[in-house]
Amino acid sequence: MTGDPAAGAADAADGRTARRDRNRIAVLDAVLALFAEDDLDPSPDQVARRSGVSLRSVYRYVADRDDLARAAIQRHLETVGPRFEVDDLGRGPLDGRIARFVATRVGLFETIGATARAARRRAPDSAIIRDQLDEGRRLLREQLEAHFAPELDPLPASVRRAVVAAADALTQIETIDFFRRERGFSPAQTREALTIALRALLIRKY
């Protein structure tokens, strides 16, 4: 007795889809691994070797080198989404909020710093990546404003705008990258520096 040909064809198609999905993830994860090694513009040849997927297959999943970087960055952002969130957003005494906020931002940098550097490198030539970066910065700024609303909202509008701009610039991923890579600060030293600076901005009477 023979099996149902239609069912067999469906199973084969499902198997091909699963294999294609696994290979695509392997390709994108290989790009992210190369980013983490400070290779911010890996070639498809490098990605094929790292992933174990043939070069021909790499080009089945992405259109070109820019698309490869864009897709890898998008996968990474989807994977690390929960790391963006601050516990008890906007609640509790100021010192506790600063500690949670700083710990979240420095932890986020440790997770996405390499990918963010790669994105900034590719941004001048990719509108999609520029949009991704702009959206990420906007979300981080809005998070800061919500978390420190008790201190920010009573300020005069022009003062609030200036304090938000300064605190935002201080705590964006690019600035933490500067502390960690250019100044050689450890994560603990970076947290201390950000805590001192945020306290100075938020406690001062304007």
Protein Blocks (a to p, Z undefined) as FASTA:
>chain_A
ZZdfklmmmmmmmmmmmmmmmmmmmmmmmmmmmmmnopabbcfklmmmmnopafklmmmm
pmblmlmmmmmmmmmmmmmmmmmpcghehiacfklmmmmmmmmmmmmmmmmmmmmmmmmm
mmmmomklmmmmmmmmmmmmmmmmmmmmmmmmmpcfklmmmmmmmmmmmmmmklmmmmmm
mnopafklmmmmmmmmmmmmmmpcZZ
